[in-house]
Amino acid sequence: MPTRAIIINFTSTCATISALISLAGCSGSGLNQRIADLTREQSLRLQQELDAPTVPLISEGRSPAAARSKSPETVSPRADQLTFTPAAEDRDVAARLRQLLGQVNVDRKLLGEPERMAAEMMSSSEAGQNMRTITLEEAWRISQRTGREYITAQEDYLLTAIALLQERHLWGPRLFNDTTAQLSDTLDDGDTDPALNVINTLRATQRLPSGGQIEARWLINATDYLRDQSTNSYRQSSELVLAGNIPLLRGAGSIAREDLIQAERDMVYQSRTFERFRRSYLVDIATDYFSLLQTRASIANQLRQLQSLRQFSTATQARVDAGRLQAFQTAITQNQVASAEVSLSELVEQYVLALDRFKVRLGLAIDTPLDIASELPVLREPDADPDAAAKLALLYRLDVQNSADQLLDSRRAVDVAKDGLLPDLNVTGEVGVPTDPNNNSAGLNLSGDSTRYRIGATLSAPLDREQERLNVRSAQIRYERAQRNHSRLQDETVLSARRSARAVDRARFQLRIAEQQVDINRRRLRAQKLNEAEVQPQEIVDTENDLLRAENARDAAQTALRTAILQYLLETDQLRVARDGTLQRLPGME
């Protein structure tokens, strides 16, 4: 290990201490800005135009006094304090369904008279007037402002930044001031000699990159003898000291900076994790949005079938009244109408629940009147090749890059653990310039003639290194585990990327088949209704059900295709999120 001569300039040392004093007096009000600057700097290193996360506010909860209480209050009334209100047997449950249906944005032409009345009532009500309709891009923006998952991910990023700032601070110059007051007494032949001793030590420490640290101390010692039994009752002296402790074996070199190195690397990992979260979060929000649209389309399909079945049931009843059909044929159509109404109620409840959950995910109040727009941004289908997708994923995936770098961390941890097996060899030195020892009130007048120095070396043989040997073995096992985990992540990344590429083509194929099935069943139903007198009601009912299933399958295939496109971009990590949380289109996607 190369050694360097250190020339001590006491004048510059005093200037350094003065500068440290002024730095210590600076206000800490810029801490939040430092955290924001650090996260922004790291995000820019990923070549992403990201806004640095803002420091979140502490959410309001119970009063501080309640937090200190040993017995928090519990709300749990007795049974006799509660009230249960039974529902009336003759209540109109269908009216509640019609009211819920009025909250679903479907084509009014598909609604029957009761449903249309409910929709008109909702549109003219206060909730309908205050209804807010958002697009998918607006949902993305809202989610990055108020979404709880997003805020939590932000906080993880901020906590990592704070940990790095703490570690960096430990490697900067640190200033301390210690003041000690002691009252001592000595008994000599029955007489006492009490003295008050006040020692003030101002010191600045600095860690060395290769291990150890240096310290500059300024000691002021003032002693006042409370009884005049000495020549002078008051004595005062001071001393300027420069000391150092440098390891040569154990803990020397880059090992000394291990905590700082790891903190810096953790900041990079967290920035990648946060950006990866933003991308997956965009896909999750879009998936929920697509699912809501699919459920609403299913409601529209169900309404269309219900309206058609009602008309067919009326026509069947007329044929029965004319004696052209037997009476049980009416029961078939009426039963199908009732079944369609039940299915409609289930779909409406499913939509209302999903919409409320979507509000929660966006961080909105559950009672917020909200609707989603049917218009969607155009998502062009990629020319996805499974093998090419796998190569892109291994190259671009941020989590794979994290895993590869963390594998190096595990390997470095083995070296750190092996360093613990080395013997300790530390070199220490100290140079002190005191005041004149013959002057009882020397003040701050240092005397170079009284300079003292001390240098030494300490060797500690590793007689007991059992703990360190166990640490080495543990680090080796963790390294082997990290190798397996990284290899498995690479394999799973290849599989998911290939699957996402195939999913795009499969979704497009399913959509084409479903559209053909819708067309076939529509022509089949049209032909049966043209020959309604010769067709049994059950055949028309079966065709209605087949058409409904085909329509729902078509809508599901549309949702699967939209999701597959975004999922492909996410799995290959070609998805990019703009500053406001919306999808940033790549060249060729316009």
CORTA-V217818 format. One record per residue. N is the residue number from 1. RES is the residue in three letters. PHI is phi as a letter, one per 40 degrees, with the letter a starting at -180 (999 if undefined). Layout:
BEGIN
n=[N:N]
res=[RES:RES]
phi=[PHI:PHI]
END
This chain:
BEGIN
n=[1:2:3:4:5:6:7:8:9:10:11:12:13:14:15:16:17:18:19:20:21:22:23:24:25:26:27:28:29:30:31:32:33:34:35:36:37:38:39:40:41:42:43:44:45:46:47:48:49:50:51:52:53:54:55:56:57:58:59:60:61:62:63:64:65:66:67:68:69:70:71:72:73:74:75:76:77:78:79:80:81:82:83:84:85:86:87:88:89:90:91:92:93:94:95:96:97:98:99:100:101:102:103:104:105:106:107:108:109:110:111:112:113:114:115:116:117:118:119:120:121:122:123:124:125:126:127:128:129:130:131:132:133:134:135:136:137:138:139:140:141:142:143:144:145:146:147:148:149:150:151:152:153:154:155:156:157:158:159:160:161:162:163:164:165:166:167:168:169:170:171:172:173:174:175:176:177:178:179:180:181:182:183:184:185:186:187:188:189:190:191:192:193:194:195:196:197:198:199:200:201:202:203:204:205:206:207:208:209:210:211:212:213:214:215:216:217:218:219:220:221:222:223:224:225:226:227:228:229:230:231:232:233:234:235:236:237:238:239:240:241:242:243:244:245:246:247:248:249:250:251:252:253:254:255:256:257:258:259:260:261:262:263:264:265:266:267:268:269:270:271:272:273:274:275:276:277:278:279:280:281:282:283:284:285:286:287:288:289:290:291:292:293:294:295:296:297:298:299:300:301:302:303:304:305:306:307:308:309:310:311:312:313:314:315:316:317:318:319:320:321:322:323:324:325:326:327:328:329:330:331:332:333:334:335:336:337:338:339:340:341:342:343:344:345:346:347:348:349:350:351:352:353:354:355:356:357:358:359:360:361:362:363:364:365:366:367:368:369:370:371:372:373:374:375:376:377:378:379:380:381:382:383:384:385:386:387:388:389:390:391:392:393:394:395:396:397:398:399:400:401:402:403:404:405:406:407:408:409:410:411:412:413:414:415:416:417:418:419:420:421:422:423:424:425:426:427:428:429:430:431:432:433:434:435:436:437:438:439:440:441:442:443:444:445:446:447:448:449:450:451:452:453:454:455:456:457:458:459:460:461:462:463:464:465:466:467:468:469:470:471:472:473:474:475:476:477:478:479:480:481:482:483:484:485:486:487:488:489:490:491:492:493:494:495:496:497:498:499:500:501:502:503:504:505:506:507:508:509:510:511:512:513:514:515:516:517:518:519:520:521:522:523:524:525:526:527:528:529:530:531:532:533:534:535:536:537:538:539:540:541:542:543:544:545:546:547:548:549:550:551:552:553:554:555:556:557:558:559:560:561:562:563:564:565:566:567:568:569:570:571:572:573:574:575:576:577:578:579:580:581:582:583:584:585:586:587:588:589:590]
res=[MET:PRO:THR:ARG:ALA:ILE:ILE:ILE:ASN:PHE:THR:SER:THR:CYS:ALA:THR:ILE:SER:ALA:LEU:ILE:SER:LEU:ALA:GLY:CYS:SER:GLY:SER:GLY:LEU:ASN:GLN:ARG:ILE:ALA:ASP:LEU:THR:ARG:GLU:GLN:SER:LEU:ARG:LEU:GLN:GLN:GLU:LEU:ASP:ALA:PRO:THR:VAL:PRO:LEU:ILE:SER:GLU:GLY:ARG:SER:PRO:ALA:ALA:ALA:ARG:SER:LYS:SER:PRO:GLU:THR:VAL:SER:PRO:ARG:ALA:ASP:GLN:LEU:THR:PHE:THR:PRO:ALA:ALA:GLU:ASP:ARG:ASP:VAL:ALA:ALA:ARG:LEU:ARG:GLN:LEU:LEU:GLY:GLN:VAL:ASN:VAL:ASP:ARG:LYS:LEU:LEU:GLY:GLU:PRO:GLU:ARG:MET:ALA:ALA:GLU:MET:MET:SER:SER:SER:GLU:ALA:GLY:GLN:ASN:MET:ARG:THR:ILE:THR:LEU:GLU:GLU:ALA:TRP:ARG:ILE:SER:GLN:ARG:THR:GLY:ARG:GLU:TYR:ILE:THR:ALA:GLN:GLU:ASP:TYR:LEU:LEU:THR:ALA:ILE:ALA:LEU:LEU:GLN:GLU:ARG:HIS:LEU:TRP:GLY:PRO:ARG:LEU:PHE:ASN:ASP:THR:THR:ALA:GLN:LEU:SER:ASP:THR:LEU:ASP:ASP:GLY:ASP:THR:ASP:PRO:ALA:LEU:ASN:VAL:ILE:ASN:THR:LEU:ARG:ALA:THR:GLN:ARG:LEU:PRO:SER:GLY:GLY:GLN:ILE:GLU:ALA:ARG:TRP:LEU:ILE:ASN:ALA:THR:ASP:TYR:LEU:ARG:ASP:GLN:SER:THR:ASN:SER:TYR:ARG:GLN:SER:SER:GLU:LEU:VAL:LEU:ALA:GLY:ASN:ILE:PRO:LEU:LEU:ARG:GLY:ALA:GLY:SER:ILE:ALA:ARG:GLU:ASP:LEU:ILE:GLN:ALA:GLU:ARG:ASP:MET:VAL:TYR:GLN:SER:ARG:THR:PHE:GLU:ARG:PHE:ARG:ARG:SER:TYR:LEU:VAL:ASP:ILE:ALA:THR:ASP:TYR:PHE:SER:LEU:LEU:GLN:THR:ARG:ALA:SER:ILE:ALA:ASN:GLN:LEU:ARG:GLN:LEU:GLN:SER:LEU:ARG:GLN:PHE:SER:THR:ALA:THR:GLN:ALA:ARG:VAL:ASP:ALA:GLY:ARG:LEU:GLN:ALA:PHE:GLN:THR:ALA:ILE:THR:GLN:ASN:GLN:VAL:ALA:SER:ALA:GLU:VAL:SER:LEU:SER:GLU:LEU:VAL:GLU:GLN:TYR:VAL:LEU:ALA:LEU:ASP:ARG:PHE:LYS:VAL:ARG:LEU:GLY:LEU:ALA:ILE:ASP:THR:PRO:LEU:ASP:ILE:ALA:SER:GLU:LEU:PRO:VAL:LEU:ARG:GLU:PRO:ASP:ALA:ASP:PRO:ASP:ALA:ALA:ALA:LYS:LEU:ALA:LEU:LEU:TYR:ARG:LEU:ASP:VAL:GLN:ASN:SER:ALA:ASP:GLN:LEU:LEU:ASP:SER:ARG:ARG:ALA:VAL:ASP:VAL:ALA:LYS:ASP:GLY:LEU:LEU:PRO:ASP:LEU:ASN:VAL:THR:GLY:GLU:VAL:GLY:VAL:PRO:THR:ASP:PRO:ASN:ASN:ASN:SER:ALA:GLY:LEU:ASN:LEU:SER:GLY:ASP:SER:THR:ARG:TYR:ARG:ILE:GLY:ALA:THR:LEU:SER:ALA:PRO:LEU:ASP:ARG:GLU:GLN:GLU:ARG:LEU:ASN:VAL:ARG:SER:ALA:GLN:ILE:ARG:TYR:GLU:ARG:ALA:GLN:ARG:ASN:HIS:SER:ARG:LEU:GLN:ASP:GLU:THR:VAL:LEU:SER:ALA:ARG:ARG:SER:ALA:ARG:ALA:VAL:ASP:ARG:ALA:ARG:PHE:GLN:LEU:ARG:ILE:ALA:GLU:GLN:GLN:VAL:ASP:ILE:ASN:ARG:ARG:ARG:LEU:ARG:ALA:GLN:LYS:LEU:ASN:GLU:ALA:GLU:VAL:GLN:PRO:GLN:GLU:ILE:VAL:ASP:THR:GLU:ASN:ASP:LEU:LEU:ARG:ALA:GLU:ASN:ALA:ARG:ASP:ALA:ALA:GLN:THR:ALA:LEU:ARG:THR:ALA:ILE:LEU:GLN:TYR:LEU:LEU:GLU:THR:ASP:GLN:LEU:ARG:VAL:ALA:ARG:ASP:GLY:THR:LEU:GLN:ARG:LEU:PRO:GLY:MET:GLU]
phi=[999:c:b:b:c:b:c:c:b:c:c:c:c:c:c:c:c:c:c:c:c:c:c:c:c:c:c:c:c:c:c:c:c:c:c:c:c:c:c:c:c:c:c:c:c:c:g:b:c:b:c:c:d:c:c:c:c:c:c:c:a:c:c:d:c:c:c:c:c:c:b:c:c:b:c:a:c:c:c:c:c:b:b:b:b:c:c:c:c:c:c:c:c:c:c:c:c:c:c:c:c:c:c:c:c:b:c:c:c:c:c:c:c:c:c:c:c:c:c:c:c:c:c:c:c:c:c:c:c:c:c:b:b:b:c:c:c:c:c:c:c:c:c:c:b:b:c:c:c:c:c:c:c:d:c:c:c:c:c:c:c:c:c:c:c:c:c:c:c:c:c:c:c:b:b:b:b:b:b:b:b:b:b:b:a:b:c:b:f:g:c:b:b:c:a:b:b:b:b:b:b:b:b:b:b:a:c:c:d:c:h:g:a:b:a:b:b:b:b:b:b:b:b:b:c:c:b:c:b:b:c:b:c:b:b:a:a:a:a:b:b:b:b:a:b:b:c:b:b:c:g:c:g:c:d:c:c:d:c:c:d:c:c:c:c:c:c:c:c:c:c:c:c:c:c:c:c:d:c:c:c:d:c:c:c:c:c:c:c:c:c:c:c:c:c:c:c:c:c:c:c:c:c:c:c:c:c:c:c:c:c:c:c:c:c:c:c:c:c:c:c:c:g:c:b:c:c:c:c:c:c:c:c:c:c:c:c:c:c:c:c:c:c:c:c:c:c:c:c:c:c:c:c:c:c:c:c:c:c:c:c:c:g:c:c:c:c:c:c:b:b:b:c:c:c:b:c:c:b:c:c:c:c:c:b:d:c:c:c:c:c:c:c:c:c:b:c:c:c:c:c:c:c:c:c:c:c:c:c:c:c:c:c:c:c:c:c:c:c:c:c:c:c:c:b:b:b:b:a:a:b:b:b:c:c:c:c:c:b:c:b:c:g:b:c:c:b:c:c:b:d:b:a:a:a:a:b:b:b:b:c:c:c:b:b:c:c:c:c:c:c:c:c:c:c:c:c:c:c:c:c:c:c:c:c:c:c:c:c:c:c:c:c:c:c:c:c:c:c:c:c:c:c:c:c:c:c:c:c:c:c:c:c:c:c:c:c:c:c:c:c:c:c:c:c:c:c:c:c:c:b:d:c:b:b:c:d:c:c:c:c:c:c:d:c:c:c:c:c:c:c:c:c:c:c:c:c:c:c:c:c:c:c:c:c:c:c:c:c:c:c:c:f:c:c:b:b:c:d:c:g:c:c:c:c:c:d:h:c:c]
END
